[in-house]
Amino acid sequence: MPGLRFALLGSGSRGNATLVECGSTRVLVDCGFSIRDTEARLGRLGVEARALDAILVTHEHGDHLRGVGPLARRHGIALWMTPGTRAAVPQRMAATMPEVSLFDPHTRFAIGNLEIQPVPVPHDAREPCQFVFSDGVHRLGVLSDAGHITPHMRACLDGVDALALECNHDEAMLAEGPYPPMLKARVGGNLGHLSNAQSAGLLAGMDCSRLQHLVLTHLSEHNNTPDHARAAVVEALRCPADWPGVAHQEHGHEWRGIQ
């Protein structure tokens, strides 16, 4: 049985990409970086862009979409997204994309060795979704860019073996921080981003009995710190303070293998 592992090329408001591998199958979730930057970040993880089987797009915002079309076209990589996301892609970006395969956000599908369960999320995008990946034995959840936790999201993530989880902001730091009021309302609203407290609440209320790896993602550079994010989830899980990983905007996060 091929092993399941994941790494992050980078995570934050200036660009996002998550790499998932199962045996010979490699998929990239989003690509918010330039071609040159993406190739360099993949290289640090020992992967060539031409080895990617697919790019899955969670939604149409630039920090997740910016490099998708150019990377896919240069290296002949298949693109997958929901019909709503495809319709919402700006024309200038759509013009750079090769043919797109569409998936129903409520229906599982497979790419190579990976079974992929889309997870619809509440976010200010056309038809956004996140994913749970499986090799038939283990499951990896990737959850970001959601304004609140729904019962369906929680049910999809119950019992995962690994989780890359958004901890975008500390609520007090956001309230007191430099963002204008409209942006604060958007980030902290029901269609915005998950706070440390919301993500901690998800962990406290879901089945974490199989959880081997937790990596915190999409931390705001202005409204959060790794220490704030870690403290929130450590309290929820009663785990060692250094156990949760934190993905960095520039350096991402190294490979984590699921056993």
C-alpha positions as CSV (number, residue, x, y, z in Angstrom):
1,M,0.0,0.0,0.0
2,P,1.6,3.4,-1.0
3,G,2.2,5.8,1.8
4,L,0.4,9.1,2.2
5,R,2.4,12.3,3.0
6,F,2.0,16.0,2.7
7,A,4.0,19.3,2.8
8,L,3.4,22.9,2.3
9,L,5.2,25.1,-0.2
10,G,4.1,28.2,1.6
11,S,1.0,29.4,3.5
12,G,-0.4,32.9,4.1
13,S,-2.0,35.9,2.5
14,R,0.8,36.2,0.0
15,G,0.5,32.7,-1.5
16,N,-0.6,29.2,-0.7
17,A,0.2,25.7,-2.0
18,T,0.0,22.2,-0.4
19,L,1.6,19.1,-1.8
20,V,0.0,15.7,-1.3
21,E,1.7,12.5,-2.3
22,C,0.6,8.8,-2.3
23,G,3.0,6.5,-4.0
24,S,3.6,7.8,-7.5
25,T,0.6,10.2,-7.4
26,R,1.4,13.8,-6.6
27,V,-1.2,16.6,-6.5
28,L,-0.9,20.3,-5.6
29,V,-3.7,22.0,-3.7
30,D,-3.7,25.6,-5.1
31,C,-0.8,27.6,-6.4
32,G,-0.5,31.2,-5.3
33,F,3.1,31.7,-6.4
34,S,4.9,32.5,-9.6
35,I,6.2,29.7,-11.8
36,R,9.8,30.3,-10.8
37,D,9.0,30.6,-7.1
38,T,6.8,27.4,-7.2
39,E,9.5,25.4,-9.0
40,A,12.0,26.5,-6.4
41,R,9.7,25.6,-3.5
42,L,8.9,22.2,-5.0
43,G,12.6,21.7,-5.5
44,R,13.3,22.2,-1.8
45,L,10.9,19.3,-1.2
46,G,12.6,17.1,-3.8
47,V,9.8,17.3,-6.4
48,E,9.9,18.5,-10.0
49,A,6.8,20.4,-11.3
50,R,6.5,18.0,-14.2
51,A,6.0,15.2,-11.8
52,L,2.7,16.6,-10.6
53,D,-0.4,14.7,-11.7
54,A,-2.9,17.5,-10.9
55,I,-3.6,20.9,-9.4
56,L,-6.7,21.1,-7.3
57,V,-8.1,24.6,-6.9
58,T,-10.0,25.4,-3.7
59,H,-11.4,28.8,-4.8
60,E,-10.7,31.7,-7.1
61,H,-8.8,34.2,-4.8
62,G,-5.4,35.2,-6.0
63,D,-3.4,33.9,-3.2
64,H,-4.6,30.4,-4.1
65,L,-5.0,30.8,-7.9
66,R,-2.3,33.2,-9.1
67,G,0.2,30.6,-10.4
68,V,-2.2,27.8,-11.3
69,G,-2.7,28.5,-15.1
70,P,1.0,29.3,-16.0
71,L,2.3,26.2,-14.0
72,A,-0.3,23.9,-15.5
73,R,0.3,25.0,-19.0
74,R,4.1,24.9,-18.8
75,H,4.2,21.4,-17.4
76,G,1.1,19.8,-18.8
77,I,-0.6,19.4,-15.4
78,A,-4.3,18.6,-15.2
79,L,-6.5,21.2,-13.5
80,W,-9.5,20.4,-11.2
81,M,-12.0,22.8,-9.7
82,T,-15.7,23.2,-9.0
83,P,-18.0,24.6,-11.7
84,G,-18.5,27.7,-9.6
85,T,-14.8,28.3,-9.2
86,R,-14.3,27.9,-12.9
87,A,-17.0,30.4,-13.6
88,A,-15.5,32.9,-11.1
89,V,-11.9,32.7,-12.4
90,P,-11.0,36.2,-13.7
91,Q,-10.7,36.3,-17.5
92,R,-7.1,37.2,-17.5
93,M,-6.3,34.1,-15.4
94,A,-8.6,31.9,-17.3
95,A,-6.8,32.7,-20.5
96,T,-3.6,31.1,-19.1
97,M,-5.3,27.8,-18.2
98,P,-5.4,24.6,-20.2
99,E,-8.6,22.5,-20.2
100,V,-10.2,22.2,-16.7
101,S,-11.8,19.1,-15.3
102,L,-14.8,19.9,-13.1
103,F,-15.9,18.0,-10.0
104,D,-19.0,18.1,-7.9
105,P,-18.2,19.5,-4.4
106,H,-20.4,16.8,-2.8
107,T,-19.0,13.8,-4.7
108,R,-15.8,11.8,-4.1
109,F,-13.4,11.3,-7.1
110,A,-10.0,9.7,-7.6
111,I,-6.7,10.8,-9.1
112,G,-4.2,8.0,-9.3
113,N,-3.7,6.4,-5.9
114,L,-5.6,9.2,-4.1
115,E,-9.3,9.2,-3.2
116,I,-10.4,12.8,-2.8
117,Q,-13.5,13.9,-0.8
118,P,-14.3,17.6,-1.5
119,V,-15.6,19.5,1.6
120,P,-17.7,22.6,0.8
121,V,-16.8,25.5,3.1
122,P,-18.4,28.9,3.9
123,H,-16.1,31.5,2.3
124,D,-16.6,34.7,0.3
125,A,-16.0,32.9,-3.0
126,R,-18.3,31.3,-5.7
127,E,-18.2,27.6,-4.8
128,P,-15.2,27.0,-2.5
129,C,-14.2,23.7,-1.1
130,Q,-11.4,22.0,0.8
131,F,-10.4,18.4,0.8
132,V,-9.9,15.1,2.6
133,F,-7.4,12.8,0.9
134,S,-7.3,9.0,1.5
135,D,-5.0,6.2,0.4
136,G,-7.6,3.6,1.4
137,V,-6.2,3.3,4.9
138,H,-5.2,6.8,6.2
139,R,-6.9,10.2,5.7
140,L,-5.5,13.7,5.5
141,G,-7.7,16.7,5.9
142,V,-6.8,20.1,4.4
143,L,-9.0,22.9,5.7
144,S,-8.5,26.6,5.2
145,D,-10.3,29.8,4.0
146,A,-13.6,29.1,5.9
147,G,-15.5,31.6,8.0
148,H,-17.0,29.2,10.4
149,I,-17.2,25.4,11.1
150,T,-20.3,23.6,9.8
151,P,-21.5,20.2,11.0
152,H,-20.7,18.8,7.6
153,M,-17.1,20.0,7.8
154,R,-16.7,18.5,11.3
155,A,-18.2,15.2,10.1
156,C,-15.8,15.0,7.1
157,L,-12.8,15.6,9.3
158,D,-13.7,13.2,12.2
159,G,-11.1,10.6,12.6
160,V,-8.5,12.0,10.2
161,D,-4.9,10.8,10.6
162,A,-3.4,14.2,9.8
163,L,-4.8,17.7,9.4
164,A,-3.5,21.0,7.8
165,L,-5.8,23.5,9.6
166,E,-6.2,27.2,9.2
167,C,-5.5,29.4,12.2
168,N,-5.7,32.7,10.5
169,H,-6.1,35.2,13.3
170,D,-6.2,35.8,17.0
171,E,-9.5,37.6,17.6
172,A,-8.1,40.2,20.0
173,M,-5.2,41.0,17.7
174,L,-7.6,41.4,14.7
175,A,-9.8,43.7,16.7
176,E,-6.9,45.9,17.8
177,G,-4.8,45.6,14.7
178,P,-4.1,47.8,11.7
179,Y,-6.8,46.6,9.3
180,P,-9.6,49.0,8.3
181,P,-13.0,48.2,9.8
182,M,-14.4,46.7,6.6
183,L,-11.5,44.3,6.2
184,K,-11.7,43.3,9.9
185,A,-15.4,42.5,9.4
186,R,-14.6,40.4,6.3
187,V,-11.8,38.4,7.9
188,G,-13.7,37.8,11.1
189,G,-17.1,37.2,9.5
190,N,-19.0,34.1,8.8
191,L,-17.5,34.0,5.2
192,G,-14.0,35.0,6.2
193,H,-11.2,33.0,7.9
194,L,-11.0,30.7,10.9
195,S,-9.6,32.2,14.1
196,N,-7.4,30.4,16.5
197,A,-10.4,29.9,18.8
198,Q,-12.6,28.5,16.0
199,S,-10.0,26.0,15.0
200,A,-9.4,25.0,18.6
201,G,-13.1,24.5,19.0
202,L,-13.2,22.2,15.9
203,L,-10.4,20.1,17.4
204,A,-12.1,20.0,20.8
205,G,-15.3,18.7,19.3
206,M,-14.1,16.2,16.7
207,D,-12.7,12.7,16.9
208,C,-8.9,13.2,17.1
209,S,-8.1,9.7,18.3
210,R,-6.1,8.9,15.2
211,L,-4.5,12.3,14.7
212,Q,-0.8,11.8,14.0
213,H,0.0,15.2,12.6
214,L,-1.4,18.7,12.9
215,V,0.0,21.6,10.9
216,L,-1.4,25.1,11.4
217,T,-1.8,27.2,8.3
218,H,-2.7,30.5,6.8
219,L,-1.5,32.5,9.8
220,S,-2.0,36.3,9.4
221,E,1.3,38.2,9.5
222,H,-0.5,41.1,11.2
223,N,-3.2,39.5,13.3
224,N,-1.6,36.3,14.7
225,T,1.6,34.7,15.8
226,P,2.7,31.1,15.9
227,D,2.7,31.2,19.7
228,H,-0.9,32.4,19.8
229,A,-2.0,29.8,17.3
230,R,-0.2,26.9,19.1
231,A,-1.5,28.0,22.5
232,A,-5.1,27.8,21.4
233,V,-4.8,24.3,19.8
234,V,-2.6,22.9,22.6
235,E,-5.2,23.8,25.1
236,A,-7.9,22.1,23.1
237,L,-5.9,18.9,22.5
238,R,-4.0,18.8,25.8
239,C,-0.9,18.0,23.8
240,P,2.7,19.0,24.2
241,A,3.4,22.7,23.3
242,D,5.8,21.9,20.5
243,W,3.7,19.1,18.9
244,P,1.6,21.2,16.4
245,G,3.6,22.3,13.4
246,V,3.2,25.8,11.9
247,A,3.4,26.5,8.2
248,H,5.4,29.6,7.2
249,Q,4.7,32.0,4.4
250,E,8.2,31.8,3.0
251,H,9.4,28.4,4.0
252,G,6.1,26.4,4.1
253,H,6.5,23.1,6.1
254,E,8.5,20.0,5.5
255,W,7.1,16.6,4.6
256,R,4.9,14.8,7.2
257,G,4.4,11.1,6.6
258,I,1.3,9.2,7.8
259,Q,2.0,5.7,9.2
